[in-house]
């Protein structure tokens, strides 16, 4: 029970980091496209 909860915590942290990295990458890409258009 405790180990499953621990694994879930680690998974959530990794998933959140992945989402944040992907999100910032998309924002950077949009920013580059916006700068090129202007």
N, C-alpha and C positions, 0 to 999 in steps of 0.2 A: 504494500500500500504506500509506504513512505517512498520507496524507490521509484514507483510509478509516478508519484507526484513530483519527485525530483527530476525525473526524465522529462516530464511535461514542462517543468519550469525552464529547463535548458532548451527544450525545443522552442518554446515561446520566445525566449531571448534570441535564439538564432534566427527564427522566422522574422522577428521584428527587425533585427539588424539587416536581414536580406531585403525586406520590404523598404526600409529606410534608404538602403544603398541604391536600390532600383529606382526609388522615387526621386532621389537627388540626381541620379544619372539622367532620368527623363527631364527633370527641370533644367539641367545643364544643356541637354540637347535642344530643348525648346528655346533656351536663351541664345544658343549659338545660331539657330535658324532665325530668330527674331533679329539678332544683330546683323546677320547677312542680308535680311530683307531691308533693313534700314541702312 
